[in-house]
Amino acid sequence: RNERVKRLELIYSLHKIGLSNKEISEYLNNKNLKTFRNHNIYTPKLICVTLKKYKIRLLRNKDTIIQIKESLYVRPY
């Protein structure tokens, strides 16, 4: 699972420096990197969907818990 995260971060970093989906897919294919599930080559459409889902994931994980407050209430039995 750690390799998948590294691959997502690589694709996202290539996207952030300005590479197009086609250039990213060509880069990964030239490095002989295959998809994890089916061991297929990367396509520009797959890169597009991967980036879309990864951005949603980053937004979802951006929410953090700032403070948790607990209290104890005791009443007679």
MOFENWO-V448997 format. One line per field, one symbol per residue. phi: phi as a letter, one per 20 degrees, with the letter a starting at -180 (. if undefined). psi: psi as a letter, one per 40 degrees, with the letter a starting at -180 (. if undefined). burial: # if it has 16 or more other ideal C-beta (glycine too) atoms within 10 Angstrom, else .. A space follows every 50 residues. Layout:
phi = ???
psi = ???
burial = ???
This chain:
phi = .fffffffffffffffeoffffffffffffeledfffdlefedgfffgff fffffffffffffceebdcdcdddcfe
psi = ddddddddddddddddeeiiddddddddddefhiiddefiiiiddddddd ddddddddddedhihdihhiihhhii.
burial = ......##..#..##...#.#..#####.............#...###.# #..#.......................
